[in-house]
């Protein structure tokens, strides 16, 4: 029987497989098979020690047919194309997979590809929804081209998602980051840049310390913050720890952080006790000189979340009579959704009136809109902005102490 690695690459050469026939006859009877029709398969990655065991497999048509089981349950191997044999060899020891190879580095066209063909980044057209996009380089010390970043940012704006941009490998100092941010490929309100890269043990190279881009780790921190605190909480601060990251490629001081942050660069820092953390929550519209309303990541993501939620939550409106009864129902439903966010602490304000508004009436939907089959809903909210800087003022009291 021919097996192949589940995904391309030379990593598959690290896989070993072994077959045994330690099965029970009652199991075979359950599937309407003979005991000799069943076998067990063990797959092991000799580098990472990841092991998978599949019991009571068969090459015959049954719920445990090997090609179906591996397709649905294995992260390591698949059956190679071709007809299944009637019998399977039983080697005396593990059998290694061979002939795996790594492909050449990806070109720009491999990333961008075609939106019509749903390839490259546009393969996400097959996904119903995503809200964070990471594009790590396909080689250890490579970079993603600016053209790819530009296209990816445009696509994220279309899909109401955020793009996490990695710093180029050439950014080995604060000055290079400060001078290079303008040529990163985008200043989209739906993109955020994090500097510097991470230094971690590489399990594929004997746990040697090597440098990796931060986008995956940052996305994990954002997801954790969303779950624990809410999407309106900035994914930064002492609780935004990068777990398992012992070092950063460029250590930064408070002064250096204060120079990069107003440029829209989110810094990764090492803090005593906390370890490696994210210390910045700005989009690439976060340069102070731009005065953008989408300066902060949580503000932008809350707006995208509301927009996506309302788009999906108002589908029932389609083909309803477009008049005041419908508008009142829309105000009720959307207002209920916004009030739920307000009660969770997503907005500024001490009362709902101060925190948000929902407008849908004859002023937003005029007769011409009705004739075109359009209903307009206007929603506003007062966003919570992160406290980036702590300013402490100390004043000496004049006069003598009263006793």
C-alpha positions, 0 to 999 in steps of 0.5 A: 500500500502506498502512503504519502504525506498529507501535505507537500514538502521534505518534512514527509521524509521524517515520517515512519509507518508501521502495521500490526494485526493486534485486532479482536475478532468481535470488532471484525464481526461488528463490521461484517469482516474477517479478523484477517481483514483488519489491521492497525496503522501507526504513523510517527514524525521522527522529528517532532515525535507526533504520533497517530494510531489508527486501529481496526482499519481495512482495505475492504468496504467498511466504516473503517476503510483506510482511505476514508479514515486517513482523509478524515482523521490524520494530519500526517498521511494519506493514501496515494492515488490508485486502486486499493490492494487486496492485501497489505504487507506487514513489514518487520519494522517501521517503513520510512516515507521517501521522495518528499521535497520542498518546492521553490519559493513562492512568487508574487503571482502565487500569492495574488493569483486570481480572484475569479479562480479563487486561488492565492489569497482569494482562496478565502472566497471559499470561506464564509467569514474570516476576520484576521489574515496572516501571510507569513513568508514561505521561506525561513528568512524571507519577506512578503512583497509589498505588492502582496501586502497591498492586495491583501489589505484591499481584500481585507477591506472588502471582507471586513477583516484585519490584516496583520503585517509582519516587519521586513527582515531588514528591520534590524533597528528602531531607525530602520523601522521608523524610516521603512514604515512608509514603504511597507505596501499599505496604510490601510485602516484594516491593517496593523504592523507589529515590530520586531520579529520573534526569537524562538527554538525551532523544533525542526532544527534541534531547538536552535534559536531562530527568528520568526515573523510575529503575525501568528503569535499576534493573531493568537493574542488577539483571539485570546483577548477577544474571548477573555475581554471582548473585541473592544479591548485593545490586544496589548498591555501586560496581559497580552503576553506572547507565550513561549517566546523567550526573546525578540529580535530587536529589544526596544526601550521606552523612548524607542517605543515612544518614537515608533508608536506615533508612526503607527508601528506596534512594538513588541516589548520585553517587560519584567515579570510579564515577559514578551508582550504586545505594546501597541494597538494602532492600525496603519492609519495610526500615524498621529499626523493623519488624525484618522478616526480609525487610529486604533485596532479595537475601534476599527474591529468593533466597527467591522464587527457591528457592520458584519453582524448587522449585515447578517442579522438583517437578511430577514428584511429582504422583500418585506414591505418597505414602510414604517412597520418595517422600519420600526422592527429594524430599529427594535432589532438593531437597537437590541443588538447595540444595547447588548454591546453597551451592557457588555461595556463596548461603548463610551457613555453612562446611558444608551443615549450617550453610547449609540443611536439607530436611525431608520425612518422616512428621513433615512429612506426617502421615496426614491429609495423605496422605489429602488427597493432600498432601506437605509439604516444608520448606526452610530456608536461612541467607541472606547479608545485605549489608554496608551500613555499614563501622565502623572502630575505631582504638585507640591502643597504650599504652606504649613501642615495643619495639626 
